[in-house]
Amino acid sequence: MDHLSTTFAALADPTRRAILARLADGEATVTELAEPFAMSLPAVSKHLKVLEQAGLITRTRTAQWRPCRLDAAPLKEATDWLAEYRRFWEDSFDRLDDHLRELQNKKDR
């Protein structure tokens, strides 16, 4: 699977998105990341493994502490890809605005 597909597959799950949002505030342990969820530590660890395989997080080891850290580089690739479609929609909305203005001007005449 290519990087972009792996990133979107990892982002498809709301739990993983919530974990990334938490890690945007700073590194955290698995226990800290698991706190807001009604799931076991092994279940959270499975989500972390998916995020790690997608390159969205890194895990380090400092003695007994194994913090997780956000790596946002894959998100930039996804954002760049989505930006192309944003331009498409913005252009479409601009054309719709122009068309509606023309219709309004014809009606006002």
C-alpha positions in Angstrom: 0.0 0.0 0.0 1.3 3.5 -0.8 2.1 6.1 1.9 -1.1 8.2 1.1 -3.4 5.1 1.3 -1.7 4.0 4.6 -2.2 7.5 6.0 -5.9 7.7 5.1 -6.5 4.1 6.3 -5.0 5.1 9.7 -7.0 8.3 9.8 -10.3 6.4 9.0 -10.7 5.4 12.6 -12.1 8.1 15.1 -10.1 6.6 18.0 -6.8 7.0 16.0 -7.8 10.5 15.1 -8.4 11.3 18.8 -5.0 9.8 19.7 -3.3 12.0 17.1 -5.2 15.1 18.4 -3.9 14.3 21.9 -0.4 13.8 20.7 -0.5 17.2 19.0 -0.4 18.6 22.6 2.8 16.6 23.3 4.1 13.1 23.9 2.2 10.7 26.0 2.4 7.1 27.3 0.1 4.3 26.2 -1.6 4.5 29.6 -2.2 8.3 29.2 -3.5 7.8 25.7 -5.9 5.1 26.9 -7.5 7.2 29.7 -10.3 8.8 27.7 -11.3 5.5 26.0 -13.4 2.6 27.2 -11.0 0.0 25.9 -8.2 -2.1 27.1 -4.5 -1.2 26.9 -3.9 -3.9 24.3 -6.7 -2.4 22.1 -5.1 1.0 22.4 -1.7 -0.5 21.6 -3.2 -2.0 18.4 -4.4 1.5 17.3 -0.9 2.8 18.1 0.7 0.1 16.0 -1.5 1.2 13.0 -0.4 4.8 13.5 3.2 3.8 13.9 3.1 1.7 10.7 1.6 4.7 8.9 4.5 6.8 10.1 2.1 9.1 12.1 3.7 8.4 15.5 7.0 7.3 16.8 7.7 5.5 20.1 10.9 5.9 22.0 12.2 4.3 25.1 13.7 6.1 28.1 14.3 3.6 30.9 10.8 2.4 31.7 9.0 5.2 30.0 7.9 4.6 26.4 6.4 7.9 25.1 4.6 8.2 21.9 5.2 11.3 19.8 3.3 12.7 16.8 5.1 12.7 13.4 3.0 15.0 11.2 5.0 14.6 8.0 2.5 12.1 6.5 -0.3 14.5 7.3 1.4 17.1 5.1 1.4 14.7 2.1 -2.4 14.0 2.7 -3.1 17.8 3.1 -1.2 18.5 -0.2 -3.3 15.9 -2.0 -6.5 17.2 -0.5 -5.5 20.8 -1.4 -6.0 20.0 -5.1 -9.6 19.1 -4.5 -10.1 22.1 -2.3 -9.2 24.3 -5.3 -11.7 22.4 -7.4 -14.5 23.0 -4.9 -13.6 26.7 -4.4 -13.6 27.2 -8.2 -16.9 25.4 -8.4 -18.4 27.6 -5.7 -17.0 30.7 -7.4 -18.6 29.7 -10.7 -21.9 29.0 -8.8 -21.7 32.5 -7.2 -21.2 34.1 -10.6 -24.1 32.2 -12.1 -26.4 33.1 -9.2 -25.3 36.8 -9.5 -26.2 36.7 -13.2 -29.6 35.2 -12.5 -30.3 37.8 -9.9 -29.2 40.6 -12.2 -31.6 39.2 -15.0 -34.4 39.0 -12.4 -33.8 42.6 -11.2 -34.0 44.1 -14.7 
